[in-house]
Amino acid sequence: LAASHGFAFSAPPQGLFGWLDTTVDSERLAQRLLAEGFACAPERLFSPSRRGGPHLRVNFASSQDAKFWAALARARDALR
């Protein structure tokens, strides 16, 4: 589903979570997704330096819904 909506994983998905390279500010993107009912973690939350970036951590259990990927694509496009 990720590739069909124009997203690529930063590393091969493993476990319950994966990192997407969104090409936009992941903090702002996560806020937009939260407004649509989807919780994701921006890169800054996991960075030792607390710097933001384009990477977004997604939960595979909750991201199997095509509605998530459509919302993610809309939010990303609005930030471009």
Buried (B, 14 or more C-beta within 10 A) or exposed (E): EBEEBEBEBBEEBEEEBBBBBBBBBBBBBBEBBEEEEBEBBBBBEEEEEEEBBBBBBBBEEEBEEEEBBEBBBBBBEEBE
